[in-house]
Every structure is written in C-alpha cells, then in structure tokens.
Amino acid sequence: RERAGQDTRDKVEEVMAEVRAKDLSLGELRRKVAHLEKELAQEAEAHERTEGQLLSWERENGSLRAKLESRDAADKAASKAREQERSEDRAAFARERADLKSLIGNAQKDVEEMKITMAASRELAEQESARRLQGAKAEAQ
C-alpha cells in the first residue's frame, strides 16, 4: 500500500511537474503572443500612418498635376495667341508689301507717262519756238 501510495504521489508529483512545465510554457507563449500582438498593433498603426501619408501625397500629386495641366493649357493658349499674332503680322506685312509694290509700279508708270508728256511738251515747245523763229525771220525779211 505504501508503495502504491508512493507511486501515486510520485505520479501526482510527475503530473504536477508536467503541469508546472506546461504552465511555464503556456505563460511564455502568452508573453510571446502579447508581444506579437503589441508588434502587430504598432505595425498596424505605422501602416495607417503610411496609408495616410500616401493619401496626402496622392492629393498633393493630384493638385500639382492639375496646376501643371492648367499651366500647360495657359502656355499652349499663349503660344497659340503668339502664333496667331505672328500670322496676322505676316499677313499685314504681305499686304503692306503688296501695296508698296503696287505704289512703286504706279509711280514707275507715272514717271514713264511724265517722261512721254515732257518729251511731247519739249517737242511742242521746240516746234513753237521754231515757228516763232520762222515768223520772226519772215518778218525781218
């Protein structure tokens, strides 16, 4: 009996030692789980901050993209306006040049007509002078 009692006590002690070892192991696992849960919470918080920063950057990027597109549109409009102005200037210059060519052509025609008129006037004046000279000669004789 005593031996059976001792065996039972030994068995109980052995089971208790196993229970204590498992309790220690379970406590260690609980500490590890708590530590991992804490790390997970910190990583989740860091992820939320990162996600918030990413959203902020995306908003800022969208704003900058809109500004860039607006500036590009303004530059394009200004460039188009400058090109239109240059085109109008070229057209005005071409018209002015054509007008000047026409004026020069007309002036050259006028000069030629004046030369013809002056030659005719000179010829008439010479004829008139010759006639008067002949008349004066005839009177003198």
LINZI-V309850 format. One record per residue. N is the residue number from 0. RES is the residue in one letter. PHI is phi in whole degrees, -180 to 180 (999 if undefined). OMEGA is omega in radians with two decimals (NA if undefined). D_LAST is the distance of its C-alpha to the last C-alpha in Angstrom with 2 decimals. Layout:
N;RES;PHI;OMEGA;D_LAST
N;RES;PHI;OMEGA;D_LAST
This chain:
0;R;999;-3.12;201.37
1;E;-61;3.14;200.31
2;R;-65;3.10;198.37
3;A;-63;3.10;196.79
4;G;-65;3.14;195.97
5;Q;-65;3.12;194.49
6;D;-61;3.14;192.50
7;T;-66;3.12;191.24
8;R;-62;3.12;190.35
9;D;-61;-3.14;188.68
10;K;-65;3.13;186.80
11;V;-63;3.14;185.84
12;E;-63;3.13;184.76
13;E;-64;3.12;182.78
14;V;-64;3.13;181.12
15;M;-65;3.11;180.49
16;A;-64;3.09;178.91
17;E;-63;3.13;176.74
18;V;-63;3.12;175.85
19;R;-62;3.13;175.03
20;A;-64;3.12;172.91
21;K;-68;3.07;171.15
22;D;-62;3.10;170.72
23;L;-63;3.13;169.19
24;S;-63;3.13;166.99
25;L;-64;3.10;166.06
26;G;-63;3.11;165.29
27;E;-63;3.12;163.09
28;L;-64;3.11;161.34
29;R;-63;3.11;160.87
30;R;-63;3.13;159.32
31;K;-64;3.12;157.04
32;V;-62;3.13;156.10
33;A;-63;3.13;155.46
34;H;-63;3.13;153.36
35;L;-65;3.09;151.40
36;E;-63;3.10;150.94
37;K;-65;3.10;149.61
38;E;-62;3.13;147.22
39;L;-62;3.11;146.15
40;A;-63;3.11;145.49
41;Q;-65;3.12;143.45
42;E;-66;3.11;141.46
43;A;-64;3.11;140.91
44;E;-63;3.11;139.68
45;A;-63;3.11;137.38
46;H;-63;3.11;136.15
47;E;-63;3.10;135.40
48;R;-63;3.13;133.49
49;T;-63;3.13;131.58
50;E;-63;3.09;130.88
51;G;-63;3.12;129.69
52;Q;-64;3.12;127.42
53;L;-61;3.11;126.10
54;L;-62;3.11;125.34
55;S;-62;3.12;123.63
56;W;-64;3.12;121.51
57;E;-64;3.09;120.67
58;R;-64;-3.14;119.53
59;E;-64;3.11;117.49
60;N;-61;3.10;116.08
61;G;-61;3.12;115.14
62;S;-64;3.12;113.47
63;L;-65;3.12;111.55
64;R;-64;3.12;110.59
65;A;-64;3.10;109.27
66;K;-62;-3.14;107.28
67;L;-63;3.13;105.90
68;E;-63;3.10;104.95
69;S;-64;3.13;103.32
70;R;-64;3.11;101.40
71;D;-61;3.13;100.38
72;A;-64;3.13;99.16
73;A;-65;3.11;97.22
74;D;-63;-3.14;95.70
75;K;-65;3.12;94.82
76;A;-65;3.13;93.22
77;A;-64;3.12;91.27
78;S;-63;3.13;90.16
79;K;-64;3.12;89.12
80;A;-65;3.10;87.20
81;R;-63;3.12;85.46
82;E;-64;3.10;84.61
83;Q;-62;3.13;83.30
84;E;-63;3.11;81.18
85;R;-63;3.12;79.83
86;S;-63;3.11;79.11
87;E;-65;3.10;77.26
88;D;-62;3.12;75.34
89;R;-63;3.14;74.41
90;A;-65;3.12;73.29
91;A;-64;3.12;71.25
92;F;-63;3.14;69.72
93;A;-63;3.10;68.91
94;R;-63;-3.13;67.28
95;E;-63;3.12;65.33
96;R;-64;3.11;64.24
97;A;-62;3.11;63.17
98;D;-62;3.13;61.23
99;L;-64;3.10;59.53
100;K;-60;3.12;58.69
101;S;-63;3.12;57.24
102;L;-62;3.12;55.20
103;I;-64;3.11;53.95
104;G;-60;3.13;53.10
105;N;-65;3.13;51.27
106;A;-65;3.11;49.45
107;Q;-64;3.09;48.41
108;K;-62;3.13;47.13
109;D;-61;3.12;45.24
110;V;-62;3.13;43.72
111;E;-63;3.10;42.67
112;E;-63;3.13;41.21
113;M;-66;3.10;39.37
114;K;-61;3.14;38.00
115;I;-64;-3.14;36.81
116;T;-63;3.14;35.37
117;M;-65;3.11;33.68
118;A;-64;3.12;32.26
119;A;-66;3.13;31.02
120;S;-64;3.12;29.61
121;R;-63;3.14;27.93
122;E;-62;3.11;26.48
123;L;-64;3.14;25.30
124;A;-65;3.12;23.87
125;E;-66;3.12;22.08
126;Q;-64;3.13;20.77
127;E;-64;3.11;19.73
128;S;-63;3.14;18.07
129;A;-63;3.13;16.25
130;R;-64;3.14;15.18
131;R;-66;3.12;14.02
132;L;-62;3.12;12.24
133;Q;-66;3.10;10.45
134;G;-63;-3.13;9.94
135;A;-68;3.12;8.66
136;K;-65;-3.11;6.26
137;A;-65;3.13;5.28
138;E;-69;-3.12;5.43
139;A;-71;-3.11;3.78
140;Q;-87;NA;0.00
